[in-house]
Amino acid sequence: MANYCQLMGRRPGFGNHVSHSQRKTARRWNPNLQQRRYYLPSEGRVVALTLSTKAIKTIDRIGIDAAVSQMRQQGEKI
């Protein structure tokens, strides 16, 4: 699974874990990504998307057709 959201473009964040003694160790914050399948009625097919949980809520709000058109405007291949 690719480590980015296809709708929102969320990628891992990087930084340091800082202990009580102020030692710094490299770490990363991964987005909460989920695999979801949606039926596209306009194309009559099912698409599998890698989405963050925020993107899933956005699709619930605006609809899958609007979300797919937004992804295509961003240059995402579906």
LOROGU-986278 format. One record per atom (N, C-alpha, C): residue number from 1; atom name; residue in one letter; y, x, z negated. Coordinates in Angstrom, 2 decimals. Layout:
N
<node doza="NUM" gupa="CA" lonu="A" yy="Y" xx="X" zz="Z"/>
...
***
This chain:
78
<node doza="1" gupa="N" lonu="M" yy="-1.17" xx="0.85" zz="0.00"/>
<node doza="1" gupa="CA" lonu="M" yy="0.00" xx="0.00" zz="0.00"/>
<node doza="1" gupa="C" lonu="M" yy="1.25" xx="0.90" zz="0.00"/>
<node doza="2" gupa="N" lonu="A" yy="2.18" xx="0.63" zz="0.88"/>
<node doza="2" gupa="CA" lonu="A" yy="3.42" xx="1.37" zz="0.91"/>
<node doza="2" gupa="C" lonu="A" yy="4.22" xx="1.10" zz="-0.36"/>
<node doza="3" gupa="N" lonu="N" yy="4.95" xx="2.08" zz="-0.81"/>
<node doza="3" gupa="CA" lonu="N" yy="5.64" xx="1.95" zz="-2.08"/>
<node doza="3" gupa="C" lonu="N" yy="7.08" xx="1.52" zz="-1.91"/>
<node doza="4" gupa="N" lonu="Y" yy="7.30" xx="0.46" zz="-1.14"/>
<node doza="4" gupa="CA" lonu="Y" yy="8.62" xx="-0.13" zz="-1.02"/>
<node doza="4" gupa="C" lonu="Y" yy="8.47" xx="-1.61" zz="-0.67"/>
<node doza="5" gupa="N" lonu="C" yy="9.50" xx="-2.38" zz="-1.00"/>
<node doza="5" gupa="CA" lonu="C" yy="9.51" xx="-3.81" zz="-0.74"/>
<node doza="5" gupa="C" lonu="C" yy="10.01" xx="-4.04" zz="0.68"/>
<node doza="6" gupa="N" lonu="Q" yy="9.29" xx="-4.84" zz="1.46"/>
<node doza="6" gupa="CA" lonu="Q" yy="9.66" xx="-5.06" zz="2.85"/>
<node doza="6" gupa="C" lonu="Q" yy="10.89" xx="-5.94" zz="3.00"/>
<node doza="7" gupa="N" lonu="L" yy="11.20" xx="-6.76" zz="2.02"/>
<node doza="7" gupa="CA" lonu="L" yy="12.36" xx="-7.65" zz="2.12"/>
<node doza="7" gupa="C" lonu="L" yy="13.60" xx="-7.03" zz="1.48"/>
<node doza="8" gupa="N" lonu="M" yy="13.48" xx="-6.57" zz="0.25"/>
<node doza="8" gupa="CA" lonu="M" yy="14.63" xx="-6.06" zz="-0.49"/>
<node doza="8" gupa="C" lonu="M" yy="14.85" xx="-4.56" zz="-0.31"/>
<node doza="9" gupa="N" lonu="G" yy="13.80" xx="-3.84" zz="0.14"/>
<node doza="9" gupa="CA" lonu="G" yy="13.94" xx="-2.40" zz="0.32"/>
<node doza="9" gupa="C" lonu="G" yy="13.86" xx="-1.60" zz="-0.96"/>
<node doza="10" gupa="N" lonu="R" yy="13.36" xx="-2.20" zz="-2.03"/>
<node doza="10" gupa="CA" lonu="R" yy="13.26" xx="-1.50" zz="-3.30"/>
<node doza="10" gupa="C" lonu="R" yy="12.25" xx="-0.36" zz="-3.20"/>
<node doza="11" gupa="N" lonu="R" yy="12.64" xx="0.82" zz="-3.67"/>
<node doza="11" gupa="CA" lonu="R" yy="11.78" xx="2.01" zz="-3.69"/>
<node doza="11" gupa="C" lonu="R" yy="11.73" xx="2.54" zz="-5.12"/>
<node doza="12" gupa="N" lonu="P" yy="10.84" xx="3.50" zz="-5.38"/>
<node doza="12" gupa="CA" lonu="P" yy="10.79" xx="4.05" zz="-6.74"/>
<node doza="12" gupa="C" lonu="P" yy="12.10" xx="4.73" zz="-7.11"/>
<node doza="13" gupa="N" lonu="G" yy="12.44" xx="4.62" zz="-8.40"/>
<node doza="13" gupa="CA" lonu="G" yy="13.60" xx="5.32" zz="-8.94"/>
<node doza="13" gupa="C" lonu="G" yy="13.12" xx="6.58" zz="-9.65"/>
<node doza="14" gupa="N" lonu="F" yy="13.91" xx="7.62" zz="-9.60"/>
<node doza="14" gupa="CA" lonu="F" yy="13.51" xx="8.89" zz="-10.20"/>
<node doza="14" gupa="C" lonu="F" yy="14.50" xx="9.27" zz="-11.30"/>
<node doza="15" gupa="N" lonu="G" yy="13.99" xx="9.98" zz="-12.29"/>
<node doza="15" gupa="CA" lonu="G" yy="14.83" xx="10.42" zz="-13.39"/>
<node doza="15" gupa="C" lonu="G" yy="14.03" xx="11.26" zz="-14.35"/>
<node doza="16" gupa="N" lonu="N" yy="14.49" xx="11.32" zz="-15.57"/>
<node doza="16" gupa="CA" lonu="N" yy="13.83" xx="12.12" zz="-16.59"/>
<node doza="16" gupa="C" lonu="N" yy="13.41" xx="11.27" zz="-17.77"/>
<node doza="17" gupa="N" lonu="H" yy="12.25" xx="11.59" zz="-18.32"/>
<node doza="17" gupa="CA" lonu="H" yy="11.86" xx="11.06" zz="-19.61"/>
<node doza="17" gupa="C" lonu="H" yy="12.44" xx="12.01" zz="-20.64"/>
<node doza="18" gupa="N" lonu="V" yy="13.20" xx="11.51" zz="-21.58"/>
<node doza="18" gupa="CA" lonu="V" yy="13.85" xx="12.35" zz="-22.59"/>
<node doza="18" gupa="C" lonu="V" yy="13.22" xx="12.05" zz="-23.94"/>
<node doza="19" gupa="N" lonu="S" yy="12.60" xx="13.06" zz="-24.53"/>
<node doza="19" gupa="CA" lonu="S" yy="11.94" xx="12.88" zz="-25.81"/>
<node doza="19" gupa="C" lonu="S" yy="12.97" xx="12.94" zz="-26.95"/>
<node doza="20" gupa="N" lonu="H" yy="12.48" xx="12.73" zz="-28.15"/>
<node doza="20" gupa="CA" lonu="H" yy="13.36" xx="12.78" zz="-29.33"/>
<node doza="20" gupa="C" lonu="H" yy="14.02" xx="14.15" zz="-29.47"/>
<node doza="21" gupa="N" lonu="S" yy="13.29" xx="15.21" zz="-29.07"/>
<node doza="21" gupa="CA" lonu="S" yy="13.85" xx="16.56" zz="-29.15"/>
<node doza="21" gupa="C" lonu="S" yy="14.69" xx="16.93" zz="-27.92"/>
<node doza="22" gupa="N" lonu="Q" yy="14.95" xx="15.94" zz="-27.08"/>
<node doza="22" gupa="CA" lonu="Q" yy="15.77" xx="16.09" zz="-25.88"/>
<node doza="22" gupa="C" lonu="Q" yy="15.12" xx="16.94" zz="-24.79"/>
<node doza="23" gupa="N" lonu="R" yy="13.79" xx="17.09" zz="-24.82"/>
<node doza="23" gupa="CA" lonu="R" yy="13.09" xx="17.75" zz="-23.72"/>
<node doza="23" gupa="C" lonu="R" yy="13.05" xx="16.77" zz="-22.55"/>
<node doza="24" gupa="N" lonu="K" yy="13.24" xx="17.27" zz="-21.35"/>
<node doza="24" gupa="CA" lonu="K" yy="13.30" xx="16.41" zz="-20.18"/>
<node doza="24" gupa="C" lonu="K" yy="12.10" xx="16.68" zz="-19.28"/>
<node doza="25" gupa="N" lonu="T" yy="11.41" xx="15.61" zz="-18.92"/>
<node doza="25" gupa="CA" lonu="T" yy="10.24" xx="15.66" zz="-18.05"/>
<node doza="25" gupa="C" lonu="T" yy="10.46" xx="14.68" zz="-16.91"/>
<node doza="26" gupa="N" lonu="A" yy="10.18" xx="15.14" zz="-15.70"/>
<node doza="26" gupa="CA" lonu="A" yy="10.40" xx="14.28" zz="-14.53"/>
<node doza="26" gupa="C" lonu="A" yy="9.48" xx="13.07" zz="-14.59"/>
<node doza="27" gupa="N" lonu="R" yy="10.01" xx="11.93" zz="-14.19"/>
<node doza="27" gupa="CA" lonu="R" yy="9.23" xx="10.70" zz="-14.13"/>
<node doza="27" gupa="C" lonu="R" yy="9.78" xx="9.81" zz="-13.03"/>
<node doza="28" gupa="N" lonu="R" yy="9.08" xx="8.72" zz="-12.76"/>
<node doza="28" gupa="CA" lonu="R" yy="9.54" xx="7.77" zz="-11.76"/>
<node doza="28" gupa="C" lonu="R" yy="9.27" xx="6.35" zz="-12.24"/>
<node doza="29" gupa="N" lonu="W" yy="10.14" xx="5.45" zz="-11.82"/>
<node doza="29" gupa="CA" lonu="W" yy="10.01" xx="4.02" zz="-12.12"/>
<node doza="29" gupa="C" lonu="W" yy="9.58" xx="3.34" zz="-10.84"/>
<node doza="30" gupa="N" lonu="N" yy="8.35" xx="2.83" zz="-10.82"/>
<node doza="30" gupa="CA" lonu="N" yy="7.84" xx="2.15" zz="-9.63"/>
<node doza="30" gupa="C" lonu="N" yy="8.26" xx="0.69" zz="-9.66"/>
<node doza="31" gupa="N" lonu="P" yy="8.62" xx="0.14" zz="-8.50"/>
<node doza="31" gupa="CA" lonu="P" yy="8.92" xx="-1.30" zz="-8.44"/>
<node doza="31" gupa="C" lonu="P" yy="7.63" xx="-2.10" zz="-8.62"/>
<node doza="32" gupa="N" lonu="N" yy="7.77" xx="-3.33" zz="-9.10"/>
<node doza="32" gupa="CA" lonu="N" yy="6.62" xx="-4.21" zz="-9.30"/>
<node doza="32" gupa="C" lonu="N" yy="6.28" xx="-4.85" zz="-7.95"/>
<node doza="33" gupa="N" lonu="L" yy="5.38" xx="-4.22" zz="-7.21"/>
<node doza="33" gupa="CA" lonu="L" yy="5.05" xx="-4.67" zz="-5.86"/>
<node doza="33" gupa="C" lonu="L" yy="3.77" xx="-5.49" zz="-5.86"/>
<node doza="34" gupa="N" lonu="Q" yy="3.77" xx="-6.52" zz="-5.04"/>
<node doza="34" gupa="CA" lonu="Q" yy="2.63" xx="-7.41" zz="-4.91"/>
<node doza="34" gupa="C" lonu="Q" yy="2.34" xx="-7.61" zz="-3.42"/>
<node doza="35" gupa="N" lonu="Q" yy="1.07" xx="-7.78" zz="-3.09"/>
<node doza="35" gupa="CA" lonu="Q" yy="0.67" xx="-8.14" zz="-1.72"/>
<node doza="35" gupa="C" lonu="Q" yy="0.63" xx="-9.66" zz="-1.64"/>
<node doza="36" gupa="N" lonu="R" yy="1.34" xx="-10.24" zz="-0.68"/>
<node doza="36" gupa="CA" lonu="R" yy="1.35" xx="-11.69" zz="-0.51"/>
<node doza="36" gupa="C" lonu="R" yy="1.12" xx="-12.04" zz="0.95"/>
<node doza="37" gupa="N" lonu="R" yy="0.39" xx="-13.12" zz="1.18"/>
<node doza="37" gupa="CA" lonu="R" yy="0.17" xx="-13.64" zz="2.53"/>
<node doza="37" gupa="C" lonu="R" yy="0.93" xx="-14.94" zz="2.67"/>
<node doza="38" gupa="N" lonu="Y" yy="1.67" xx="-15.07" zz="3.75"/>
<node doza="38" gupa="CA" lonu="Y" yy="2.45" xx="-16.28" zz="4.02"/>
<node doza="38" gupa="C" lonu="Y" yy="2.10" xx="-16.79" zz="5.40"/>
<node doza="39" gupa="N" lonu="Y" yy="2.07" xx="-18.10" zz="5.53"/>
<node doza="39" gupa="CA" lonu="Y" yy="1.87" xx="-18.72" zz="6.83"/>
<node doza="39" gupa="C" lonu="Y" yy="3.23" xx="-18.96" zz="7.47"/>
<node doza="40" gupa="N" lonu="L" yy="3.39" xx="-18.45" zz="8.70"/>
<node doza="40" gupa="CA" lonu="L" yy="4.62" xx="-18.66" zz="9.47"/>
<node doza="40" gupa="C" lonu="L" yy="4.41" xx="-19.84" zz="10.42"/>
<node doza="41" gupa="N" lonu="P" yy="4.95" xx="-21.01" zz="10.09"/>
<node doza="41" gupa="CA" lonu="P" yy="4.73" xx="-22.16" zz="10.97"/>
<node doza="41" gupa="C" lonu="P" yy="5.38" xx="-21.99" zz="12.34"/>
<node doza="42" gupa="N" lonu="S" yy="6.49" xx="-21.24" zz="12.41"/>
<node doza="42" gupa="CA" lonu="S" yy="7.16" xx="-21.07" zz="13.70"/>
<node doza="42" gupa="C" lonu="S" yy="6.32" xx="-20.24" zz="14.67"/>
<node doza="43" gupa="N" lonu="E" yy="5.49" xx="-19.33" zz="14.15"/>
<node doza="43" gupa="CA" lonu="E" yy="4.65" xx="-18.49" zz="15.01"/>
<node doza="43" gupa="C" lonu="E" yy="3.19" xx="-18.88" zz="14.95"/>
<node doza="44" gupa="N" lonu="G" yy="2.83" xx="-19.75" zz="14.03"/>
<node doza="44" gupa="CA" lonu="G" yy="1.46" xx="-20.21" zz="13.91"/>
<node doza="44" gupa="C" lonu="G" yy="0.49" xx="-19.14" zz="13.46"/>
<node doza="45" gupa="N" lonu="R" yy="0.93" xx="-18.23" zz="12.61"/>
<node doza="45" gupa="CA" lonu="R" yy="0.05" xx="-17.17" zz="12.14"/>
<node doza="45" gupa="C" lonu="R" yy="0.36" xx="-16.81" zz="10.69"/>
<node doza="46" gupa="N" lonu="V" yy="-0.51" xx="-16.02" zz="10.11"/>
<node doza="46" gupa="CA" lonu="V" yy="-0.36" xx="-15.58" zz="8.73"/>
<node doza="46" gupa="C" lonu="V" yy="0.12" xx="-14.13" zz="8.74"/>
<node doza="47" gupa="N" lonu="V" yy="1.10" xx="-13.80" zz="7.90"/>
<node doza="47" gupa="CA" lonu="V" yy="1.58" xx="-12.42" zz="7.77"/>
<node doza="47" gupa="C" lonu="V" yy="1.32" xx="-11.95" zz="6.35"/>
<node doza="48" gupa="N" lonu="A" yy="0.93" xx="-10.69" zz="6.22"/>
<node doza="48" gupa="CA" lonu="A" yy="0.72" xx="-10.07" zz="4.91"/>
<node doza="48" gupa="C" lonu="A" yy="1.92" xx="-9.17" zz="4.63"/>
<node doza="49" gupa="N" lonu="L" yy="2.57" xx="-9.36" zz="3.50"/>
<node doza="49" gupa="CA" lonu="L" yy="3.77" xx="-8.62" zz="3.16"/>
<node doza="49" gupa="C" lonu="L" yy="3.60" xx="-7.93" zz="1.82"/>
<node doza="50" gupa="N" lonu="T" yy="4.24" xx="-6.77" zz="1.67"/>
<node doza="50" gupa="CA" lonu="T" yy="4.32" xx="-6.07" zz="0.40"/>
<node doza="50" gupa="C" lonu="T" yy="5.70" xx="-6.36" zz="-0.16"/>
<node doza="51" gupa="N" lonu="L" yy="5.75" xx="-7.09" zz="-1.28"/>
<node doza="51" gupa="CA" lonu="L" yy="7.02" xx="-7.59" zz="-1.80"/>
<node doza="51" gupa="C" lonu="L" yy="7.16" xx="-7.29" zz="-3.28"/>
<node doza="52" gupa="N" lonu="S" yy="8.40" xx="-7.11" zz="-3.71"/>
<node doza="52" gupa="CA" lonu="S" yy="8.69" xx="-7.03" zz="-5.13"/>
<node doza="52" gupa="C" lonu="S" yy="8.70" xx="-8.46" zz="-5.69"/>
<node doza="53" gupa="N" lonu="T" yy="8.63" xx="-8.57" zz="-7.00"/>
<node doza="53" gupa="CA" lonu="T" yy="8.61" xx="-9.91" zz="-7.60"/>
<node doza="53" gupa="C" lonu="T" yy="9.93" xx="-10.63" zz="-7.35"/>
<node doza="54" gupa="N" lonu="K" yy="11.03" xx="-9.90" zz="-7.28"/>
<node doza="54" gupa="CA" lonu="K" yy="12.32" xx="-10.52" zz="-6.97"/>
<node doza="54" gupa="C" lonu="K" yy="12.33" xx="-11.06" zz="-5.55"/>
<node doza="55" gupa="N" lonu="A" yy="11.70" xx="-10.34" zz="-4.63"/>
<node doza="55" gupa="CA" lonu="A" yy="11.64" xx="-10.80" zz="-3.24"/>
<node doza="55" gupa="C" lonu="A" yy="10.78" xx="-12.05" zz="-3.11"/>
<node doza="56" gupa="N" lonu="I" yy="9.72" xx="-12.16" zz="-3.90"/>
<node doza="56" gupa="CA" lonu="I" yy="8.88" xx="-13.36" zz="-3.88"/>
<node doza="56" gupa="C" lonu="I" yy="9.69" xx="-14.57" zz="-4.32"/>
<node doza="57" gupa="N" lonu="K" yy="10.52" xx="-14.41" zz="-5.34"/>
<node doza="57" gupa="CA" lonu="K" yy="11.38" xx="-15.50" zz="-5.80"/>
<node doza="57" gupa="C" lonu="K" yy="12.43" xx="-15.85" zz="-4.74"/>
<node doza="58" gupa="N" lonu="T" yy="12.92" xx="-14.83" zz="-4.01"/>
<node doza="58" gupa="CA" lonu="T" yy="13.89" xx="-15.07" zz="-2.95"/>
<node doza="58" gupa="C" lonu="T" yy="13.26" xx="-15.88" zz="-1.82"/>
<node doza="59" gupa="N" lonu="I" yy="12.02" xx="-15.55" zz="-1.46"/>
<node doza="59" gupa="CA" lonu="I" yy="11.33" xx="-16.30" zz="-0.41"/>
<node doza="59" gupa="C" lonu="I" yy="11.10" xx="-17.75" zz="-0.85"/>
<node doza="60" gupa="N" lonu="D" yy="10.78" xx="-17.94" zz="-2.12"/>
<node doza="60" gupa="CA" lonu="D" yy="10.62" xx="-19.31" zz="-2.63"/>
<node doza="60" gupa="C" lonu="D" yy="11.93" xx="-20.09" zz="-2.50"/>
<node doza="61" gupa="N" lonu="R" yy="13.06" xx="-19.40" zz="-2.63"/>
<node doza="61" gupa="CA" lonu="R" yy="14.36" xx="-20.07" zz="-2.59"/>
<node doza="61" gupa="C" lonu="R" yy="14.84" xx="-20.32" zz="-1.15"/>
<node doza="62" gupa="N" lonu="I" yy="14.76" xx="-19.30" zz="-0.27"/>
<node doza="62" gupa="CA" lonu="I" yy="15.35" xx="-19.43" zz="1.07"/>
<node doza="62" gupa="C" lonu="I" yy="14.33" xx="-19.83" zz="2.14"/>
<node doza="63" gupa="N" lonu="G" yy="13.04" xx="-19.65" zz="1.85"/>
<node doza="63" gupa="CA" lonu="G" yy="12.01" xx="-20.00" zz="2.83"/>
<node doza="63" gupa="C" lonu="G" yy="11.51" xx="-18.78" zz="3.58"/>
<node doza="64" gupa="N" lonu="I" yy="10.28" xx="-18.87" zz="4.04"/>
<node doza="64" gupa="CA" lonu="I" yy="9.65" xx="-17.72" zz="4.70"/>
<node doza="64" gupa="C" lonu="I" yy="10.26" xx="-17.43" zz="6.07"/>
<node doza="65" gupa="N" lonu="D" yy="10.67" xx="-18.46" zz="6.82"/>
<node doza="65" gupa="CA" lonu="D" yy="11.24" xx="-18.22" zz="8.14"/>
<node doza="65" gupa="C" lonu="D" yy="12.57" xx="-17.47" zz="8.05"/>
<node doza="66" gupa="N" lonu="A" yy="13.42" xx="-17.85" zz="7.09"/>
<node doza="66" gupa="CA" lonu="A" yy="14.69" xx="-17.16" zz="6.91"/>
<node doza="66" gupa="C" lonu="A" yy="14.46" xx="-15.72" zz="6.43"/>
<node doza="67" gupa="N" lonu="A" yy="13.48" xx="-15.52" zz="5.58"/>
<node doza="67" gupa="CA" lonu="A" yy="13.19" xx="-14.19" zz="5.06"/>
<node doza="67" gupa="C" lonu="A" yy="12.66" xx="-13.28" zz="6.17"/>
<node doza="68" gupa="N" lonu="V" yy="11.79" xx="-13.81" zz="7.03"/>
<node doza="68" gupa="CA" lonu="V" yy="11.25" xx="-13.01" zz="8.13"/>
<node doza="68" gupa="C" lonu="V" yy="12.34" xx="-12.65" zz="9.12"/>
<node doza="69" gupa="N" lonu="S" yy="13.25" xx="-13.56" zz="9.41"/>
<node doza="69" gupa="CA" lonu="S" yy="14.35" xx="-13.24" zz="10.32"/>
<node doza="69" gupa="C" lonu="S" yy="15.26" xx="-12.18" zz="9.71"/>
<node doza="70" gupa="N" lonu="Q" yy="15.46" xx="-12.24" zz="8.39"/>
<node doza="70" gupa="CA" lonu="Q" yy="16.27" xx="-11.23" zz="7.70"/>
<node doza="70" gupa="C" lonu="Q" yy="15.59" xx="-9.86" zz="7.76"/>
<node doza="71" gupa="N" lonu="M" yy="14.26" xx="-9.83" zz="7.60"/>
<node doza="71" gupa="CA" lonu="M" yy="13.52" xx="-8.56" zz="7.68"/>
<node doza="71" gupa="C" lonu="M" yy="13.60" xx="-7.97" zz="9.08"/>
<node doza="72" gupa="N" lonu="R" yy="13.52" xx="-8.84" zz="10.10"/>
<node doza="72" gupa="CA" lonu="R" yy="13.59" xx="-8.34" zz="11.47"/>
<node doza="72" gupa="C" lonu="R" yy="14.98" xx="-7.80" zz="11.79"/>
<node doza="73" gupa="N" lonu="Q" yy="16.03" xx="-8.38" zz="11.23"/>
<node doza="73" gupa="CA" lonu="Q" yy="17.38" xx="-7.85" zz="11.43"/>
<node doza="73" gupa="C" lonu="Q" yy="17.53" xx="-6.47" zz="10.80"/>
<node doza="74" gupa="N" lonu="Q" yy="16.79" xx="-6.22" zz="9.72"/>
<node doza="74" gupa="CA" lonu="Q" yy="16.82" xx="-4.91" zz="9.06"/>
<node doza="74" gupa="C" lonu="Q" yy="15.97" xx="-3.88" zz="9.78"/>
<node doza="75" gupa="N" lonu="G" yy="15.22" xx="-4.31" zz="10.81"/>
<node doza="75" gupa="CA" lonu="G" yy="14.40" xx="-3.39" zz="11.59"/>
<node doza="75" gupa="C" lonu="G" yy="12.97" xx="-3.28" zz="11.10"/>
<node doza="76" gupa="N" lonu="E" yy="12.56" xx="-4.15" zz="10.20"/>
<node doza="76" gupa="CA" lonu="E" yy="11.20" xx="-4.14" zz="9.66"/>
<node doza="76" gupa="C" lonu="E" yy="10.26" xx="-4.77" zz="10.67"/>
<node doza="77" gupa="N" lonu="K" yy="9.13" xx="-4.12" zz="10.95"/>
<node doza="77" gupa="CA" lonu="K" yy="8.15" xx="-4.66" zz="11.87"/>
<node doza="77" gupa="C" lonu="K" yy="7.19" xx="-5.55" zz="11.09"/>
<node doza="78" gupa="N" lonu="I" yy="6.98" xx="-6.77" zz="11.60"/>
<node doza="78" gupa="CA" lonu="I" yy="6.12" xx="-7.72" zz="10.92"/>
<node doza="78" gupa="C" lonu="I" yy="4.97" xx="-8.11" zz="11.82"/>
***
